[in-house]
Structure formats: structure tokens, C-alpha cells
């Protein structure tokens, strides 16, 4: 594997972050389950706030734009827009087309999207890491990673973000009617924790109504780090 400094320079992180793209999947997604999480019973009364698509893609939910930039022996794959089944297919096809074990940085700017497509994209990233490909994720200054995007971001390791990059979690909702269910929300919460999100942070978000369906819970990367959320592992300087 190339040196840390060389890798960071190739993908534009700058010198001195002191983080290494870790081959394999063990560090970033241990299969832990939430401990003692209880979702707000008020979520039985759904509120449609920034609904997340859960229906087939349409002109209302255009596929995220994707671009691939090969920088020496590192690839940067940027996803910009809504996570849809079409975006999922393009994303997975691109992963499979990369040379074996070639280091990858996934750069994200997304309002979220289709939960089923997002979960499959997460599984594809974890499979790549399990197969030995180093995969990091990154959110740049001025960009945001929301809803389903947060799970995809968590699938990488290390996880870089600019201090003011914004992250948002909430209860997933159906595209057709803005409704949510306790089951889909619990699934989302469990998946976030299994990918590495701190159970204590999840409990705090839950207590503040972040998974109730009544609000979207937003924090900047520097705030997440200060809160011990274990969402962002390395702040970009």
C-alpha cells in the first residue's frame, strides 16, 4: 500500500491529516446493534418534512450525477444528487469496473434518496472493503450529506469532512405520501449504529426528536466530532 502522505496528496486531502485508508471492513462496520434505543411514540403521527423517496425513480427524483476522476493510482468517485435505483446501478457498475484493490475515495453531496437503493450501495461498498479495497468517504466544504447519504458516508473508512460540511438524519418517509413507519425508522437507526455511529449520540438525537418524524436533525462536521458521534473520523483543514 502507498504511504499515507502520498495517498493524501493524490486525493487532495492536504498534508498532515494522519489518517490511512484502511483495507478490509472490520474497523468501520462492526455488526453491533443499538443498545436500549427507544423511538419516540409521537412518530406514529407522521409529518412530511423533506420526504425521502422510497418509490421508483421519476422525473421528480432525477438520478444523482456521478463523475470518476483517476488521480494516479487512486480513484475519486463523486456522487452529487439524489440516491435512486438508477444512481445505484451506475455506482455499483463503477465499483465493479475499478481495478482490484485500487484505493477509492467516495465524495458525497446528496439530500438522500431511496432507502432500498441506498442500502444496496452501502452493501456494495462494504463488500469492496471486505475484498481488500481501501475506501474512504469525504464531504467537502459547502456540501451536505443528508438522510440516506449519511449511511453511505458511514460505509467508508476513514471518513473525511470539512468542518462546516453539514450532515442530517431523520426518520425515512415514503415519497408518495410523506408517511413514515416505526419499523423503517428502527431499521435506519440500527443500520447507522452497525456502520459505526455512536449509540450514545443516536440516543441523544432520538431524545431531541431527530427520529420522530417531526424534525430533521442537522449538525456540522466539527459539531459531530465534538459530540463524539463517530460519524466523521477526520476533519479536513
C-alpha beads as a LAMMPS data file, in Angstrom:
LAMMPS data file: protein, C-alpha beads

237 atoms
236 bonds

1 atom types
1 bond types

-500.0 500.0 xlo xhi
-500.0 500.0 ylo yhi
-500.0 500.0 zlo zhi

Masses

1 110.0

Atoms # bond

1 1 1 0.000 0.000 0.000
2 1 1 1.263 3.525 -0.759
3 1 1 2.413 5.793 2.038
4 1 1 -0.142 7.852 3.951
5 1 1 1.341 11.162 2.815
6 1 1 1.472 10.116 -0.829
7 1 1 -2.126 8.924 -0.779
8 1 1 -3.386 12.093 0.891
9 1 1 -1.600 14.286 -1.641
10 1 1 -3.073 12.302 -4.537
11 1 1 -6.652 12.794 -3.439
12 1 1 -6.241 16.396 -2.354
13 1 1 -6.607 16.000 1.405
14 1 1 -3.512 18.077 2.117
15 1 1 -0.583 17.090 4.287
16 1 1 -0.710 16.075 7.932
17 1 1 -4.195 14.598 8.441
18 1 1 -2.540 11.453 9.714
19 1 1 -5.246 9.038 8.543
20 1 1 -4.862 5.956 6.422
21 1 1 -7.316 4.320 4.043
22 1 1 -7.895 1.031 5.812
23 1 1 -8.125 -2.133 3.713
24 1 1 -10.877 -4.500 4.805
25 1 1 -14.166 -3.841 6.522
26 1 1 -13.578 -4.743 10.163
27 1 1 -12.870 -1.302 11.640
28 1 1 -15.711 0.642 10.113
29 1 1 -18.783 -1.578 10.303
30 1 1 -18.720 -3.988 13.224
31 1 1 -22.104 -5.637 13.468
32 1 1 -23.281 -4.010 16.683
33 1 1 -26.896 -3.324 17.438
34 1 1 -28.380 -0.303 19.243
35 1 1 -28.474 -0.755 22.987
36 1 1 -31.618 0.403 24.687
37 1 1 -32.837 2.650 21.875
38 1 1 -36.464 3.571 22.027
39 1 1 -38.070 5.700 19.375
40 1 1 -40.475 8.477 20.224
41 1 1 -44.071 7.180 20.227
42 1 1 -45.044 10.510 18.689
43 1 1 -43.645 9.183 15.432
44 1 1 -46.976 7.443 14.933
45 1 1 -48.195 10.845 13.746
46 1 1 -46.011 11.368 10.653
47 1 1 -45.020 14.807 9.466
48 1 1 -43.836 15.208 5.877
49 1 1 -40.619 17.201 6.187
50 1 1 -38.224 16.842 3.243
51 1 1 -39.658 13.432 2.280
52 1 1 -37.123 10.795 1.280
53 1 1 -38.032 8.912 -1.914
54 1 1 -38.985 5.272 -1.429
55 1 1 -40.734 4.735 -4.750
56 1 1 -39.392 4.071 -8.269
57 1 1 -37.363 6.906 -9.730
58 1 1 -39.119 9.521 -11.809
59 1 1 -38.542 12.975 -13.226
60 1 1 -39.330 14.274 -9.742
61 1 1 -36.329 12.357 -8.385
62 1 1 -33.556 12.521 -11.005
63 1 1 -30.564 10.238 -10.608
64 1 1 -27.549 11.684 -8.844
65 1 1 -24.787 12.818 -11.175
66 1 1 -21.626 10.765 -10.888
67 1 1 -18.103 11.529 -12.006
68 1 1 -14.940 9.449 -11.833
69 1 1 -11.539 11.056 -11.540
70 1 1 -8.476 8.808 -11.614
71 1 1 -5.578 10.504 -9.840
72 1 1 -2.551 8.284 -10.305
73 1 1 -3.400 5.027 -8.574
74 1 1 -6.316 6.471 -6.580
75 1 1 -9.859 6.971 -7.900
76 1 1 -12.182 9.711 -6.661
77 1 1 -15.843 8.932 -7.337
78 1 1 -18.188 11.873 -6.733
79 1 1 -21.922 11.426 -6.264
80 1 1 -23.935 14.634 -6.438
81 1 1 -27.714 14.473 -6.052
82 1 1 -30.459 12.014 -5.194
83 1 1 -29.760 8.353 -4.419
84 1 1 -32.047 6.488 -6.821
85 1 1 -32.125 2.975 -8.298
86 1 1 -30.513 4.424 -11.423
87 1 1 -27.755 6.057 -9.389
88 1 1 -27.285 2.788 -7.545
89 1 1 -26.771 0.860 -10.782
90 1 1 -24.233 3.376 -12.074
91 1 1 -22.452 3.418 -8.723
92 1 1 -22.191 -0.359 -8.427
93 1 1 -21.137 -0.735 -12.070
94 1 1 -18.360 1.796 -11.481
95 1 1 -17.153 -0.042 -8.384
96 1 1 -17.017 -3.303 -10.279
97 1 1 -15.125 -1.689 -13.159
98 1 1 -12.283 -0.473 -10.949
99 1 1 -9.054 -2.475 -10.877
100 1 1 -8.922 -4.851 -7.939
101 1 1 -7.825 -3.252 -4.670
102 1 1 -7.423 0.176 -6.268
103 1 1 -7.877 2.781 -3.473
104 1 1 -11.130 4.720 -3.742
105 1 1 -12.420 7.975 -2.283
106 1 1 -16.205 8.442 -2.485
107 1 1 -17.102 12.128 -2.399
108 1 1 -20.711 12.844 -1.454
109 1 1 -23.120 15.746 -1.826
110 1 1 -26.649 14.412 -1.518
111 1 1 -30.045 15.135 0.060
112 1 1 -30.570 11.383 0.460
113 1 1 -32.941 9.252 -1.544
114 1 1 -34.360 5.786 -1.892
115 1 1 -33.707 3.617 1.136
116 1 1 -33.578 0.299 -0.753
117 1 1 -31.107 1.687 -3.291
118 1 1 -29.067 3.296 -0.531
119 1 1 -28.818 0.097 1.480
120 1 1 -27.632 -1.792 -1.603
121 1 1 -24.993 0.875 -2.248
122 1 1 -23.821 0.573 1.353
123 1 1 -23.578 -3.206 0.989
124 1 1 -21.598 -2.776 -2.243
125 1 1 -19.069 -0.516 -0.500
126 1 1 -18.719 -2.908 2.425
127 1 1 -18.184 -5.794 0.002
128 1 1 -15.423 -3.844 -1.752
129 1 1 -13.711 -3.198 1.565
130 1 1 -14.156 -6.812 2.586
131 1 1 -12.429 -7.775 -0.652
132 1 1 -9.420 -5.634 0.214
133 1 1 -10.144 -2.316 -1.492
134 1 1 -9.349 0.756 0.651
135 1 1 -12.447 3.008 0.531
136 1 1 -12.644 6.421 2.196
137 1 1 -15.552 8.858 2.098
138 1 1 -15.477 12.655 2.008
139 1 1 -17.834 15.640 2.226
140 1 1 -16.343 18.953 1.142
141 1 1 -16.914 22.437 2.457
142 1 1 -20.233 23.817 1.212
143 1 1 -21.668 20.328 0.630
144 1 1 -24.145 18.371 2.718
145 1 1 -24.833 14.687 3.287
146 1 1 -28.404 14.049 4.362
147 1 1 -30.654 11.155 5.281
148 1 1 -29.680 8.053 3.247
149 1 1 -26.406 9.720 2.330
150 1 1 -25.224 9.504 5.941
151 1 1 -25.397 5.708 5.867
152 1 1 -23.438 5.637 2.616
153 1 1 -20.858 8.006 4.090
154 1 1 -20.505 5.725 7.115
155 1 1 -19.725 2.752 4.862
156 1 1 -16.248 4.165 4.169
157 1 1 -13.214 4.462 6.407
158 1 1 -11.597 6.888 7.081
159 1 1 -14.465 9.389 6.799
160 1 1 -13.279 12.897 5.937
161 1 1 -15.310 16.102 6.090
162 1 1 -14.738 19.832 6.061
163 1 1 -15.554 21.347 9.476
164 1 1 -18.623 23.197 8.165
165 1 1 -19.912 20.375 5.968
166 1 1 -23.460 19.572 7.064
167 1 1 -24.997 16.214 7.954
168 1 1 -28.673 15.463 8.535
169 1 1 -30.505 12.420 9.883
170 1 1 -34.235 11.879 10.297
171 1 1 -36.968 9.268 10.017
172 1 1 -37.268 7.915 6.444
173 1 1 -40.514 8.767 4.670
174 1 1 -42.422 7.457 1.676
175 1 1 -42.153 9.585 -1.458
176 1 1 -45.817 9.163 -2.343
177 1 1 -47.368 10.470 0.861
178 1 1 -44.607 11.597 3.235
179 1 1 -45.536 8.914 5.760
180 1 1 -43.076 7.085 7.973
181 1 1 -43.247 3.874 9.984
182 1 1 -41.624 2.854 13.243
183 1 1 -40.218 -0.225 11.544
184 1 1 -38.445 1.643 8.747
185 1 1 -37.097 4.161 11.253
186 1 1 -35.803 1.440 13.566
187 1 1 -34.130 -0.232 10.595
188 1 1 -32.430 3.038 9.696
189 1 1 -31.249 3.612 13.277
190 1 1 -29.904 0.076 13.592
191 1 1 -28.064 0.390 10.299
192 1 1 -26.412 3.661 11.326
193 1 1 -25.175 2.087 14.552
194 1 1 -23.969 -1.067 12.788
195 1 1 -21.903 1.168 10.494
196 1 1 -20.225 2.881 13.414
197 1 1 -22.429 5.743 14.626
198 1 1 -22.170 6.147 18.385
199 1 1 -25.182 4.615 20.204
200 1 1 -24.930 7.404 22.787
201 1 1 -25.172 10.029 20.045
202 1 1 -28.103 8.188 18.457
203 1 1 -29.895 8.173 21.810
204 1 1 -29.287 11.904 22.150
205 1 1 -30.651 12.589 18.667
206 1 1 -33.660 10.385 19.422
207 1 1 -34.336 12.220 22.699
208 1 1 -34.309 15.510 20.786
209 1 1 -36.875 14.212 18.294
210 1 1 -34.463 13.584 15.454
211 1 1 -36.116 10.276 14.512
212 1 1 -39.669 11.249 15.472
213 1 1 -40.746 12.401 12.023
214 1 1 -41.308 15.901 13.381
215 1 1 -37.909 17.346 12.542
216 1 1 -34.687 16.928 10.595
217 1 1 -31.646 16.764 12.864
218 1 1 -28.658 18.676 11.445
219 1 1 -25.105 19.098 12.652
220 1 1 -21.899 20.307 11.081
221 1 1 -18.902 18.003 10.889
222 1 1 -16.986 19.836 13.593
223 1 1 -20.005 19.652 15.897
224 1 1 -20.421 15.924 15.239
225 1 1 -16.787 15.414 16.142
226 1 1 -17.161 17.407 19.351
227 1 1 -20.290 15.400 20.205
228 1 1 -18.482 12.062 19.808
229 1 1 -20.900 10.873 17.131
230 1 1 -18.222 8.826 15.326
231 1 1 -19.740 9.893 12.010
232 1 1 -16.719 11.923 10.856
233 1 1 -13.346 10.370 11.688
234 1 1 -11.085 13.102 10.233
235 1 1 -11.772 16.809 9.835
236 1 1 -10.241 18.428 6.745
237 1 1 -8.166 21.535 7.424

Bonds

1 1 1 2
2 1 2 3
3 1 3 4
4 1 4 5
5 1 5 6
6 1 6 7
7 1 7 8
8 1 8 9
9 1 9 10
10 1 10 11
11 1 11 12
12 1 12 13
13 1 13 14
14 1 14 15
15 1 15 16
16 1 16 17
17 1 17 18
18 1 18 19
19 1 19 20
20 1 20 21
21 1 21 22
22 1 22 23
23 1 23 24
24 1 24 25
25 1 25 26
26 1 26 27
27 1 27 28
28 1 28 29
29 1 29 30
30 1 30 31
31 1 31 32
32 1 32 33
33 1 33 34
34 1 34 35
35 1 35 36
36 1 36 37
37 1 37 38
38 1 38 39
39 1 39 40
40 1 40 41
41 1 41 42
42 1 42 43
43 1 43 44
44 1 44 45
45 1 45 46
46 1 46 47
47 1 47 48
48 1 48 49
49 1 49 50
50 1 50 51
51 1 51 52
52 1 52 53
53 1 53 54
54 1 54 55
55 1 55 56
56 1 56 57
57 1 57 58
58 1 58 59
59 1 59 60
60 1 60 61
61 1 61 62
62 1 62 63
63 1 63 64
64 1 64 65
65 1 65 66
66 1 66 67
67 1 67 68
68 1 68 69
69 1 69 70
70 1 70 71
71 1 71 72
72 1 72 73
73 1 73 74
74 1 74 75
75 1 75 76
76 1 76 77
77 1 77 78
78 1 78 79
79 1 79 80
80 1 80 81
81 1 81 82
82 1 82 83
83 1 83 84
84 1 84 85
85 1 85 86
86 1 86 87
87 1 87 88
88 1 88 89
89 1 89 90
90 1 90 91
91 1 91 92
92 1 92 93
93 1 93 94
94 1 94 95
95 1 95 96
96 1 96 97
97 1 97 98
98 1 98 99
99 1 99 100
100 1 100 101
101 1 101 102
102 1 102 103
103 1 103 104
104 1 104 105
105 1 105 106
106 1 106 107
107 1 107 108
108 1 108 109
109 1 109 110
110 1 110 111
111 1 111 112
112 1 112 113
113 1 113 114
114 1 114 115
115 1 115 116
116 1 116 117
117 1 117 118
118 1 118 119
119 1 119 120
120 1 120 121
121 1 121 122
122 1 122 123
123 1 123 124
124 1 124 125
125 1 125 126
126 1 126 127
127 1 127 128
128 1 128 129
129 1 129 130
130 1 130 131
131 1 131 132
132 1 132 133
133 1 133 134
134 1 134 135
135 1 135 136
136 1 136 137
137 1 137 138
138 1 138 139
139 1 139 140
140 1 140 141
141 1 141 142
142 1 142 143
143 1 143 144
144 1 144 145
145 1 145 146
146 1 146 147
147 1 147 148
148 1 148 149
149 1 149 150
150 1 150 151
151 1 151 152
152 1 152 153
153 1 153 154
154 1 154 155
155 1 155 156
156 1 156 157
157 1 157 158
158 1 158 159
159 1 159 160
160 1 160 161
161 1 161 162
162 1 162 163
163 1 163 164
164 1 164 165
165 1 165 166
166 1 166 167
167 1 167 168
168 1 168 169
169 1 169 170
170 1 170 171
171 1 171 172
172 1 172 173
173 1 173 174
174 1 174 175
175 1 175 176
176 1 176 177
177 1 177 178
178 1 178 179
179 1 179 180
180 1 180 181
181 1 181 182
182 1 182 183
183 1 183 184
184 1 184 185
185 1 185 186
186 1 186 187
187 1 187 188
188 1 188 189
189 1 189 190
190 1 190 191
191 1 191 192
192 1 192 193
193 1 193 194
194 1 194 195
195 1 195 196
196 1 196 197
197 1 197 198
198 1 198 199
199 1 199 200
200 1 200 201
201 1 201 202
202 1 202 203
203 1 203 204
204 1 204 205
205 1 205 206
206 1 206 207
207 1 207 208
208 1 208 209
209 1 209 210
210 1 210 211
211 1 211 212
212 1 212 213
213 1 213 214
214 1 214 215
215 1 215 216
216 1 216 217
217 1 217 218
218 1 218 219
219 1 219 220
220 1 220 221
221 1 221 222
222 1 222 223
223 1 223 224
224 1 224 225
225 1 225 226
226 1 226 227
227 1 227 228
228 1 228 229
229 1 229 230
230 1 230 231
231 1 231 232
232 1 232 233
233 1 233 234
234 1 234 235
235 1 235 236
236 1 236 237
